[in-house]
Amino acid sequence: MLAGRAPLGAAGCGRLLAAGLRPLLCGLSPCRVTAGRQYPALRVPQTAEEKRLVRKEQRSSLTVRRFIACPQLARTVRRCLQRGAGPGPQPLLLEFAPGPGILTRSLLDAGFRVVALESNLDFFTDLQSLENSLDGQLKVIHGDFFRLDPLAKGTLKPPAVSSEKLFETLGVAAVPWRADVPLKVFGIVSQQLERNRLWRLLFDMYECSCIYRYGRVELNLFISEKEYTVLTAKPGRSKVYQALSVLAQLGYEIELLHKEPWSSFATNLKNGGLAIPKAVKVPNDHLCLVRLTPQQHLFTGGLKPSNASTFIFMVKQSFAKPKSKLTDRLNSWSLDNSDRLLKALEIPKKAAMCNLYPEDYKRLFQALQNSDMFAETLFHDEVLTSTRTMNL
């Protein structure tokens, strides 16, 4: 280390490695980084090929992709993924959109069994080279995690993927909902369509569809600080506490594993920019690594996968006017015994929708399910429309 210089943090390391990991991303000369056990370096393209890869990536990617560029950050993420792990064999880890594979190498070095799901064919080819140099510890699949089980008819073409075929390839069998986590997932969620993707995952989890047909799959996601704030918001914050807050807190155990400045990540932008989404109401200076583990006892109190979509849209409709009174909302649902219902639930008559706790919404849903005045068809059209939009 040079005298008088402090060690680089992960953010500084990310900036320094702009010349190291934007090898494949922004047309700069690459450095070869390995951690611990020495794996064969990813294929290093020549200058002309670098430019071709960059142009192809920019043409083929409709969203800004972010990659872990710093070995120090990769080690930090690896330790986060290991946190809370018990003794014995660990669940398989599915890493989506790994890009150039810096984290992938760190995970392999720590003994993880990894399946890499990559949609970009150039990165896919490089990762395959790494797969071929190992003895079954890494499996590389051409696909997009957020194009699992689309509603489009006909044969699926990559990067669209069938979850059934994916799990068959992984060798992961379905387990009961209350069993241990059968699979861990890691990835960086693109901030374009980020809210839509969080909703899609919530729908799948509540309905036990897609990856959740196999059990309580654990998600470890880098999401924007803005969306993390919404997921964990408390009642009363009418501008931040939303339907997404209620459903996420009911459905997941939410654990913040790490916060990292945007500058620590490389991007696929030609100018190396960060393209940070603006946020007015909440801070948005970091990406947050959040662990979302489905609640083991989610399906109790009358809530079932078969009626979960009704519950979701009951909550969404409740937040159409978050400051409105609960009694007004109940009256809009043609309930003439709302006072008696609120008394039984011990909820104040003047309570506003944004002041109810997540558990209150679940108790309210259970009471409505038991009421002969409430019809699930009230939300039927909205359920079908939104589900279709999220899965195309």
Protein Blocks (a to p, Z undefined) as FASTA:
>chain_A
ZZhiacddfklmmmmmmmmmmmmmnopacddddehjaddddddddfklmmmmmmmmmmmp
mbdcdddfbfklmmmmmmmmmgopaedjddddddehklnommmmmmmmnopacddddfbl
klmmmmmmmmmmpghkaccddddfklghiabecjdddfbdcfklmmmmnopacddfklcc
fbdcdddddfehklmmmmmmmmmmmnopajllnoccdddddddfklmmmmmpcehilmlm
cfklmmmmmmpccddfbdcdfklpccfbfklpaoiacdfkbccfbccdddddddfklmgg
hiafklmmmmmmmmmmmmmpmmbcfklmmmmnopaklmmmmmmnopafklcfklpcfklm
mmmmmmmmmpckbcfklmmmmmmmmmmmmmZZ
